[in-house]
């Protein structure tokens, strides 16, 4: 399962985690990076762990994360459930949104509730773990929010987004209970062959090999002839890689996507 609920459930599951000496932490290590300031690594690692890789930036830099969302037209000054909130004032040492980051669990007219790594709950400058924090929504320290492209849609407070497909507009208050139901992966039949959860056949193994050739593998082993979660996540990564999003990036092949994958990578397997 992926999407907003999986992202926030996974993040909350790490509440209480504490770093080791000299910033040693599991999240930077999971992303293949050294011990470092790890608030952005926390978001990136949780995205991978929850099946949301590609919906959040893979970076240790809050400034780079801000730019990643901005280039995609998904940066807002209004909160959203599951959004990556970016902290830091323009005059600060790292520029706007460059100082700290976390994930929005909920918001009211005046506050945002955030789960974040490399932070604390005692007001000191040094973060040491994963905590739940409440911030004033209109604080200058709260710079912006990156909106992930969740397959089930987005709950957001931005009035400019209220008429966009898949968006539920909650201007004053929202939390996880307001999220739409997650999309349920389903089987499809393309060229007489089934694809999706539970589909079986040599063509599923072939598809997996194509995804590996495309650099979109989420397989720990295999691929094999039975469609499983790794096939869904691998195909979703391919959909994102060719610029598809929303319902077109749910991990289940469409004819156009499948035929493009076969045409581009069929000679590599």
C-alpha positions as CSV (number, residue, x, y, z in Angstrom):
1,X,0.0,0.0,0.0
2,X,1.1,3.5,-0.7
3,X,-0.4,7.0,-0.5
4,X,-1.0,9.5,2.2
5,X,-2.2,7.1,4.9
6,X,0.7,4.8,4.4
7,X,3.2,7.7,4.5
8,X,1.8,9.1,7.7
9,X,1.3,5.7,9.4
10,X,4.9,4.8,8.6
11,X,6.2,8.2,9.9
12,X,4.2,7.9,13.1
13,X,5.6,4.4,13.6
14,X,9.0,6.0,14.2
15,X,7.9,8.3,17.0
16,X,10.3,7.8,19.9
17,X,13.3,7.0,17.7
18,X,16.5,8.6,19.0
19,X,19.7,9.1,17.1
20,X,23.1,7.7,18.1
21,X,26.4,9.6,18.6
22,X,27.5,12.1,16.0
23,X,24.2,12.1,14.1
24,X,24.2,8.4,13.5
25,X,20.7,7.5,12.4
26,X,18.8,4.8,10.4
27,X,17.2,7.2,7.9
28,X,20.4,8.6,6.4
29,X,21.8,5.1,6.3
30,X,18.7,3.8,4.5
31,X,19.2,6.5,1.8
32,X,22.8,5.5,1.4
33,X,24.1,8.7,2.9
34,X,26.5,9.4,5.8
35,X,25.5,10.5,9.3
36,X,24.3,14.0,8.9
37,X,21.5,16.4,9.7
38,X,18.7,14.1,8.9
39,X,15.3,15.8,8.9
40,X,15.1,15.6,5.1
41,X,16.5,12.1,5.1
42,X,13.7,11.1,7.5
43,X,11.1,12.2,4.9
44,X,12.9,10.5,2.0
45,X,13.4,7.3,3.9
46,X,9.8,7.1,5.1
47,X,8.6,7.7,1.5
48,X,10.6,4.7,0.3
49,X,9.5,2.6,3.3
50,X,5.8,3.4,2.7
51,X,5.8,2.8,-1.1
52,X,5.8,6.6,-1.9
53,X,9.3,6.9,-3.5
54,X,9.1,9.5,-6.3
55,X,6.3,11.5,-4.5
56,X,8.9,13.2,-2.3
57,X,12.4,14.3,-3.1
58,X,15.4,12.1,-2.4
59,X,17.7,14.6,-0.8
60,X,19.2,15.6,2.5
61,X,18.8,19.3,1.8
62,X,15.6,21.2,2.7
63,X,16.4,23.9,0.1
64,X,16.7,21.2,-2.6
65,X,13.5,19.7,-1.5
66,X,11.7,23.0,-1.7
67,X,13.0,23.5,-5.2
68,X,12.0,20.0,-6.2
69,X,8.3,20.7,-5.4
70,X,8.5,24.2,-6.9
71,X,9.7,23.0,-10.2
72,X,6.8,20.6,-10.4
73,X,4.3,23.3,-9.6
74,X,3.5,21.6,-6.2
75,X,4.7,24.2,-3.7
76,X,2.1,26.1,-1.7
77,X,2.0,28.4,1.3
78,X,-1.1,26.5,2.6
79,X,-0.9,23.2,4.4
80,X,-2.1,19.8,3.2
81,X,-2.3,16.4,4.9
82,X,0.9,14.5,4.2
83,X,2.6,17.6,2.7
84,X,6.3,18.1,3.3
85,X,6.5,21.3,5.4
86,X,9.6,23.4,4.9
87,X,10.9,25.7,7.7
88,X,13.3,28.6,7.5
89,X,13.1,32.4,6.9
90,X,14.5,34.2,3.8
91,X,17.1,35.9,5.9
92,X,18.2,32.7,7.6
93,X,21.5,31.0,6.8
94,X,19.9,28.5,4.4
95,X,17.3,30.7,2.8
96,X,13.5,30.3,2.6
97,X,12.5,26.8,3.7
98,X,16.0,25.6,4.0
99,X,16.4,25.0,7.7
100,X,14.1,22.1,8.7
101,X,11.4,19.8,7.4
102,X,8.7,17.3,8.4
103,X,5.3,15.9,7.4
104,X,2.0,17.5,8.1
105,X,-0.4,15.2,10.2
106,X,-3.1,17.9,10.5
107,X,-3.9,21.6,10.6
108,X,-6.3,24.0,12.1
109,X,-6.9,27.7,11.3
110,X,-4.0,28.6,13.5
111,X,-1.7,25.5,13.9
112,X,-0.1,22.7,12.1
113,X,0.8,19.3,13.6
114,X,4.0,17.8,12.3
115,X,6.0,14.6,12.6
116,X,9.7,15.2,11.9
117,X,13.1,13.7,12.4
118,X,16.2,15.4,13.8
119,X,14.1,17.5,16.1
120,X,13.2,17.7,19.8
121,X,10.4,18.7,22.2
122,X,12.3,20.9,24.6
123,X,13.0,23.9,22.4
124,X,16.7,23.4,22.1
125,X,18.7,24.0,18.9
126,X,19.9,20.4,18.6
127,X,17.5,17.7,17.4
128,X,18.0,14.1,18.6
129,X,15.0,12.1,17.4
130,X,11.6,11.7,15.8
131,X,8.9,13.8,17.5
132,X,5.4,15.1,17.0
133,X,5.3,19.0,17.2
134,X,2.7,21.7,16.9
135,X,3.7,25.0,15.2
136,X,1.8,28.2,14.6
137,X,0.6,28.1,11.1
138,X,1.3,31.7,10.3
139,X,4.8,31.8,11.9
140,X,7.4,33.3,9.6
141,X,9.5,30.2,10.3
142,X,6.9,28.1,8.4
143,X,7.9,28.9,4.8
144,X,6.0,26.5,2.5
145,X,4.5,23.1,1.8
146,X,5.4,20.6,-0.9
147,X,2.3,18.8,-2.2
148,X,2.9,15.0,-3.0
149,X,1.1,13.6,-5.9
150,X,-0.9,10.9,-4.0
151,X,-2.8,8.5,-6.2
152,X,-6.0,8.8,-4.1
153,X,-5.8,12.6,-4.2
154,X,-5.0,15.4,-1.8
155,X,-6.6,17.2,1.2
156,X,-5.3,20.8,1.1
157,X,-6.0,24.3,2.3
158,X,-4.9,26.1,-0.8
159,X,-7.9,27.9,-2.3
160,X,-6.1,27.9,-5.7
161,X,-6.2,24.1,-5.7
162,X,-9.9,23.7,-4.7
163,X,-11.1,22.9,-8.2
164,X,-8.3,20.6,-9.2
165,X,-9.2,17.0,-9.9
166,X,-8.7,14.7,-6.9
167,X,-8.3,17.6,-4.4
168,X,-10.5,18.0,-1.3
169,X,-10.4,21.6,-0.1
170,X,-10.4,22.0,3.7
171,X,-9.5,25.7,4.2
172,X,-9.5,25.9,8.0
173,X,-9.1,22.4,9.5
174,X,-8.2,18.8,8.4
175,X,-6.5,15.7,9.6
176,X,-5.9,12.1,8.5
177,X,-9.6,11.2,9.0
178,X,-10.4,13.6,6.1
179,X,-8.2,11.7,3.6
180,X,-10.0,9.9,0.7
181,X,-10.1,6.2,0.7
182,X,-6.9,4.7,-0.8
183,X,-7.1,3.4,-4.4
184,X,-7.3,-0.4,-4.5
185,X,-5.1,-2.0,-7.1
186,X,-7.1,-4.0,-9.6
187,X,-6.4,-6.4,-12.4
188,X,-6.5,-5.3,-16.0
189,X,-6.3,-7.3,-19.2
190,X,-4.0,-6.0,-22.0
191,X,-3.5,-8.0,-25.2
192,X,-5.4,-10.9,-23.7
193,X,-3.1,-11.1,-20.6
194,X,-3.9,-10.2,-17.0
195,X,-1.8,-7.6,-15.1
196,X,-2.2,-6.6,-11.5
197,X,-2.5,-8.2,-8.0
198,X,-2.8,-12.0,-8.3
199,X,-2.1,-12.2,-12.0
200,X,0.1,-15.2,-12.9
201,X,2.2,-16.0,-16.0
202,X,5.5,-15.8,-17.7
203,X,4.5,-12.4,-19.0
204,X,4.6,-11.1,-15.4
205,X,8.2,-12.2,-15.1
206,X,9.0,-10.6,-18.5
207,X,7.3,-7.3,-17.3
208,X,9.5,-7.4,-14.2
209,X,12.6,-7.8,-16.3
210,X,11.6,-4.8,-18.4
211,X,11.1,-2.7,-15.3
212,X,14.6,-3.7,-14.0
213,X,16.0,-2.7,-17.4
214,X,14.2,0.6,-17.1
215,X,15.9,1.3,-13.7
216,X,12.6,1.0,-11.8
217,X,13.1,-2.1,-9.8
218,X,11.6,-2.5,-6.3
219,X,12.3,-6.2,-6.2
220,X,14.2,-7.7,-3.3
221,X,14.3,-10.9,-5.3
222,X,12.9,-12.0,-8.6
223,X,11.0,-10.8,-10.6
224,X,8.7,-13.9,-10.8
225,X,5.5,-15.1,-12.4
226,X,3.1,-14.0,-9.7
227,X,2.2,-10.3,-9.5
228,X,3.0,-8.9,-6.0
229,X,3.5,-5.6,-4.3
230,X,7.0,-5.2,-5.8
231,X,5.5,-5.3,-9.3
232,X,3.0,-2.6,-8.4
233,X,5.7,-0.4,-6.9
234,X,8.1,-1.0,-9.7
235,X,5.5,-0.2,-12.4
236,X,4.4,2.9,-10.4
237,X,8.0,4.1,-10.5
238,X,8.0,3.6,-14.2
239,X,4.8,5.6,-14.6
240,X,6.3,8.4,-12.6
241,X,9.5,8.2,-14.7
242,X,7.6,8.9,-17.9
243,X,5.7,11.8,-16.4
244,X,2.4,10.2,-15.5
245,X,0.8,11.1,-12.1
246,X,-2.3,10.7,-10.0
247,X,-4.6,7.9,-11.1
248,X,-2.2,7.3,-14.1
249,X,0.5,6.4,-11.6
250,X,-1.2,3.7,-9.5
251,X,1.2,0.9,-10.3
252,X,-1.2,-0.9,-12.7
253,X,-0.3,-0.9,-16.4
254,X,-2.3,0.9,-19.0
255,X,-2.0,-0.2,-22.6
256,X,0.0,3.0,-23.6
257,X,2.4,2.6,-20.7
258,X,2.9,-1.1,-21.2
259,X,3.5,-0.8,-25.0
260,X,6.0,2.1,-24.4
261,X,7.9,0.0,-21.8
262,X,8.1,-2.9,-24.3
263,X,9.2,-0.7,-27.2
264,X,11.9,1.1,-25.2
265,X,13.4,-1.8,-23.2
266,X,12.3,-5.0,-24.9
267,X,15.7,-5.4,-26.7
268,X,17.5,-5.2,-23.3
269,X,16.2,-8.5,-21.9
